[in-house]
Amino acid sequence: MSGFIDARAVPSGTVIETDVAIVGGGAAGISLALALAPTPLRMVMLESGGLGFDSKAQALYSGEESGYPYLKLDASRLRYLGGSTNHWGGWSRPLSEIDFEARDWMPHSGWPFPRREIAPYFKRAQSLVECGPFVYDHGARWARSQGAPLPLAEGGVYTSWFQFSRMRGSVLPTHFGQRYGDDIKRIPRLSSFLHANVTAIRLAPDAGRVERLDIATLSGKRFTLKPKLTVLACGAMENARLLLASNDVASQGIGNGADLVGRFFADHPIPRDTATLVVFDGQLAPFYTNNAILGSLILRATFSPTEDFQRRRKIPASLTTVENEVKLDELGQAAVVTVANVLGVDATGARAFSTGCGMELVPDPDRRLTLSGEHDALGLPRLKLHMRVAQSNFDHYRTALKELGRQLLAARIGMIRLNRKSRQDWIGVMDWGNHHMGTTRMAADPKQGVVDGDCKVHGIANLFVAGSSVFPTYGASNPTLNLVALALRLATHVRKQFP
């Protein structure tokens, strides 16, 4: 990929001028660059890493953690071209209508626009993540050759569907750096720098606009970029860190007048073995336990609470997956026999499965990133994450599992045993989606968010933020498809800044 520029070869003191600076070469930054490619705008994309993994670049993510047990900050992101698409699982699903709603029972909820504002960008995003035709909750029709969904009784949980990313050559999933590297090189007015780290965003004296970006390499080179418009697209951790650390003009940090930058950090908890699902006749279509590969379409069935059930029971979203088959202990076997006898069904062929899930966390301003007293190799303050997960999040998820169990019993097809209740139960089986969200949240009111509905930082005329750091609420869907759609929508607003 000789078309990329190695920032380590740029002479120190160089000043580069451009129309648009895109800080970050992950899914959001690459999608934005591709969307702006047909325009006459001069663009610069700055990627901290190179074309492959480098431990010294990766170490720039290192930080501190406190509170609820979580992942090491340098272990959940990859710092080279393509960003976290270099290790994502390809799970894709659009956010739902309710995810955008302000709900009086969920504090700090509500996007500044409804789902229909982003919906026109989903199909282009679907193409970029290479998930095949836009099917999702019509998946049963496409997967009928493998069987039918479980015939649940009417109620608050239904069979929902994920789709999966796949590259040409049947490689799963799409790594944006590999897949779109050549496309990036062919954009005539785009200069893409590798090993280029933004160390400060420099504001004008009146703090109303960005004047320049300070750039450094780990080899010691330092130069300057003067863009007319800047888009931060380097992830929920680094977006927040750059805004907080750029405090020479705005002493509290850029966009942080309401003390919101870094707050509302979120990820999707993915606890394992949350329940045991029993199917009395043993018949479970394979698309529940494995991906169904149907030509260019890859599907996986899950169980979701309906939007109406979420509203009535005042619970956030979740997606329950069916995992490996398990053997019931003697008590579990006796419970199945007893329940089957009461229902008058044959359970001699019963099979049991472990379930996992992806959960939506309720927004929490005290789950946050702050700057620590340590500095990285470039001189930037490192981050400290204080992680909090209220027990109520797990209680809400148990509500959805109980409803699934009720519907199985009402349909006389199966039952569920809940395996987790106490906080320690959940901690012991916890995994995470590595889906960083929320640290530069979106809101129409600058007292409630860092960016507005167009992803522009409140009070800064030419600074925008792309990626899932702007999500005010999170849904249970994996963020990649959604943040790509949001980046495509942002491209529309960027164009309008250059009449």
N, C-alpha and C positions, 0 to 999 in steps of 0.2 A: 504493500500500500504506500507507494512512494509519493502519492499525492498529498499526504499529510505533512505538516510542518513540525519539525522538532523544535520546541521552544528553547531547548538547551543550546541551539545554534544561533539564537537571536542575540545580537550584541546588547549588553547592558546599556541602559539609557535610551534605547529605541522608543519612539513614540509612534503609535499606530492609530489612525483615525478610521472610523467605520460608521455605518448607519445603525446596525444592530449587533450587540454582543450577546451571545448565548453562552452562559456559564454552566457547563456540564454537558457531557456527551453520552448520556444515558437515553432511555426510551423517550422522555419528555423533550430533551434537547434535540435529539435526532429527528423526532417527529416534527418539531417546530421548524427545523432547518429545511426538511423536505417540503413542508407546506408552504414555506416562503420562497422556495427555489424558483418558481415562475415569475417572481417580482423582480424589479430592477434594483432592489436593495442590496447594498454591500453588507456582508455579514462576516462576523468572526465567531467561530465556536472554540471554546477553551475547555480542554479535557485535562484533568489533573494527572491521569495515568497515561500509559502508552497503549500498545495494541494487545498486550497480555499482562498477566499478573506480575506485580513487582512488590516485594515485601516492604520496601522503604516507602513507596507511595501508600500502600495499604495501612502502614503504621500511622499515617496522618489522621486516621479515624479514631485512634485509641483515646479512651476517656475513662471516666469513673462512673460507677453505678451505685445506687443506694435504694433502699426500700424493697419492694417486691422482687423476688429473684427474676432476673432477666438475662439476656444475652450480652456478651462482651460487645462494646460498641464497634470494635474493628472486626467483628466476626459475622456481622449480618449484612454487610454491604461489600461490593467489589469496586475497586477504584481503578478502572481502565475502560477503554472505549466500549460502549454498550452498557456500562454500569451494571445494575443488578439483573439485567436480562442475561448476563453471563452465568447466573446460577438460579434463575427462576424455574418454577415447575411447569409453566405454561397454562396454569388454570385461569380461565377467563369467563367473566360473567358481568353484564352491565348492572349498574346500580338501579334500584327500583324507585318508583314514584315516592314511596314513603321515606326513602333515604334523604330526600330533598326537603321534606316537610318540617316546619316548626311544630314540635309536639309539646303540649303544655306539661306532660308528664316526663319529658326528657329535657332537663336544663341545658341551655346552650345549643339546642338543636336548630336546624333550619339553614338551608343555603339561601343566598340572596336571589336565586332564580329557580324556577321549577325544572323538572327533568326535561320537559319539551325543549328547553333552550340548548341542551347538550345532545339531545336525541339525533339531530341531523348529522352529527359527527361520528356516531357509533359505527356505521358501516365502513367508513374510511379507516377508522381505528381497527376494526375487525380485519380489514385487509392488511394493515401494517403488522399486526401481531400474527397474521396468517392462521386464522382459526376456521377457515372454510366459510360456507354460507352462514348467514346470521339466523340461527335456529333457536337456541336456548330453550325456553319452556314449551316449545313444540317438538322437543327431542324424541318423545315417545313415538311419534309418527315415523321418524327417521330410523329409529332403532328397533322397529317392530320385528325384524328378522331374528333378533336375539331374545325376544319375549316381550311380555307386557309388564308395566309397572305394577307394584303391589296394589291390589284393589282396596285401598283404605276406605273406611267409612267416612261419611261426610264430616268435616270438622276443620280445625285450624291449621293442619299441617298437610302439605302436598308434596308430591315428587317434583323436584326442580332439577335443572340441568346445568352443568358446566360444559363449556367447550374448551379445547386445548389447542395451543399454538403448535404449528409444525412447519419446519423449514423445508425448502426444496431438498430432495434427496432423503426425505423421510426422517430427518433429524429433528428430534423433539427436545426443546422448543426453539423458537426463533431468537437467536442472539443478535440484537440490533447492530452491534459493531461489525460482526461478520456479514450479516445479511445486507446492510445498507452502507457499508464502507465505500464500495465503488460508486454508489449513487451520490454519497456525500462528496466524493472527489470530483464528480462531474458537474457539480453546481458551479457555474462560472464565476460568480461573485462572492463565493464563500471561501474564506481562509480558515482551515481547521488546524489548530495548534494542539499538539500532544505534550504532556509533561508540563503543562501551563497551569499554575495555581493562582487564583485570585486571592490575594492576602488582605486587601482592603477595598471597600467601595468608598470613593471620595466624593462627598457632596459639595455643591456650591455653598458659599458662605451663608446664604439665606436658608439652607437645608431644604430647598424646594426641588432640587433635581440632582442627578448624578453627573459629575463632571468627568471623572476618569476612574479607571480600575488599575490598581497596583497588581502586577503579576510577577511571580517568582518561580524559579525552578529549584529542585533539590540540589542541582549542581552549582547554584549560586548566582545565576543570571537574574537580573531584575529589569523589567521594562514596563511601559505604560500603554494602556489602551484608552482611547477617547471615543466612546460610542455616543450616538445621539439617543439611543434607547438600549436599555439593558434588561435581559431576562435571566433571572436566577433559576437554574434547572439542575441543581446538584444534590437533590434529595432533602428530606425533612431534617436531617441532622445538620448538613453543611449549609443549607439555606439559612437556618436559624443562627448558626455560628457566625457566618459572614455578617449578617445584619447586626447581631449583638456586638461583635468585635469591631465593627466600623463605627466607632464612637467618638471620633475627633471633633465632629461638628455637632451631631446629636449625641449628647453625653450618655444617654440611656441606651443608645443603639438606634439604627435606622428602623423606622416603622414601629418603634417600641414605646410610643408616647403613652399608650394605655397598659404598658407592662404585659403584653400578650405574646411577644416573640419568644418561642421556645415552649410556651404553655400548650396544654391539650395534646401532648405527644400521645400517639396511639399506635397499636399494632393489633393484629388479630390473634388472640389466644387460640391455640389448637391443642386442647387437652386430648389425651389418648384414652381409650377404653372407658368412655364416659358411661356406657350402658351396654347391656347384652340384649340383642334383638333376637327373638326366637320366631321362626316361621314354622307353623305347625305341619304343613305338608312338605316342607323342605325345598319348595320351589321358589328360587330367587333368581331373577334374570341377571346375567353376568355383568350388565352395565351398572349394577349397584356396587360391585366389588372391584371391577376393573374398567379401564377405558375401553369403550367400544369404538373400534377403528372402522369407519364406514367411508372408504375412499378418502376424499380430502377433509372429511368431517370426523372429529374425535370427540366423543361424548362421555360423560360420567353422570349418573343419577345421584341426587342427594335428597334429603328431606328438609323443607323450609317451612317456617310458620308463614301463613298468609298475611298480607298487609292488614286485612280486617282483624285477624286474630292478634296481631301486634298492637293494633290500636285499642282493641277491647281489653286485652290483658296487660297493656302498658309494658311491653317488653321490647327490647331491641332485636335486631335480626340475628339469625344463626343459620348454619348450613351443616346438617348432620350427615356424615359419610358412613357407609358400611365398609368395614375393614376386613380382617381375616376371620375365617371360621374358627370357632372355639368349642371346646368340649365342656359341657355342663358338669358341675359337681353334683353330688348326690342330692343336695337340697334343691338345686336348680332343676334337676330331672323330676323330682317329686312335685315341684311347683308346676311344671309343664303338664304332668299327668293330671294333677288336680284341676287345673284351670280347663284343660281340654275336656275332662269329664263333665265339668259344670256346663261348658258350652255345647257339649254333645258333638264334638268333632274328633276325628282321628288324628292323633299326634305321634303315631308310631314312626313316622319318617321325619320328625322334627329336626331342624338344624338351627344352630345358634351362631351368632356373629357378634364380634366386638364392633362398637361404633366409636368414631371420633367426630370432631366437629371443627368448624371455624366460627368464632363468636365475634359479634360487634360489641366493643366496649362503649359504655356511656361516656360522653365527654367529661373530662375532669381537668380543671385548670391547674391543679397541683401535681399532675403528672407532667413533668416538665424537664426541659433542658436548660441549663445555665452554664456560664463560663466558669471554669475552675482556675486555680492558681498556677497550674502547670501549662507549659507551652510546648508546641510541637517543633519539628526541625525547621520550619519556616518562620517561627516566632509567633504563630497564632495561639491564643489561649485554647486549651483543650476543653472539651465539653464534659459536663457532669449530668447524668440522667438520674432523676428521682422517679422511680417507677411505683405506681399505685394501681391496685386492682381491687375494687370493693367486692365483698362477698356477694352483694346483690347482683353483680353481673352473672355469677354462677347460678344463683337462685332463679334468675330470669330464664337462663338456658334450661334449667330443670323443668320449668313450666312448659316449654316447647316439647321436651322429651315426654313428659307426662301426657300431653295431648296426643302425641304420636302413639303412645301405649294405649290410650283410650280408644283411638280409632282402629288400632289393630284388633283389640278385643271386641269392639262393636261390629267389626267385619268378620269376626270369628276366624281370623287367619293367623294370629300371632299374639305376642305379648313382649313386654320389655321389663328388664330389671335395671334399675338405676344403680350405678356402681360408685358414684362420687357424691359426697354431701358436705363434709367439713372443708375448711380452708386448706388444711394439710393434705386432705385427699386430692384436691385439685393441684396443689403445688407439686405433689409427687408424680403426676403424670403430665405436667405441662410442657408443651412445645409452643413455638411461635411461628407466625407466618413470615417474619422478616419484612413486614409491610409497614414502613414508617410513614406516619400521616400526622397532620393536624398542627404542626408547629408554627405555621404562618397562616392561620385560618382565615377563611373568607367571610366577610360580613359587609352589609351595606353601611352599617354604623361603625365609624372608626374606633368607637369605644368598645366594640364587640369583636373586632377582627383586625388583622394586619393588612389584608388586601381587600379590594372591593370586588364586585361581581365580575369585573373584567380582568381580575388577577393583578391589578395595579396596586402597588403599595400606597396606602392612604397618605396623602400629603406629599408624595414624591412624583413629579410629573412624568418621569421617563424610566421608572423602575417597575418591572413586573416579575411575578413569580410563577413558575410552571411546576407541575408535579403534584403528588398527593399531599405535600405539606400544606396545601391550601384547603384540604377537605375539612369542613366544619363538623360534619358527622361522617361515619365511615362505612356504614352498611356491613354486610358479612361477605360481600363479593371481593375477590382479589382486586387490587387497585390498578394493575397495569393497563388493561383495556380502557378503564375509565380515565386514567390520567393522560393516556394518549389522546382520547377524544377531547379532553379538556385542553390539551396543548394545541390541537387542531382548531378549537374554538378561539384560543388565545391568538393564533396566527391571524384570524380575521380582524381582531382588534389592533394588532400590531400594524397591519396594512393601513388601517385608518389613521394612524399617526403620521403617515407620510403621504399626504394628498398629492 
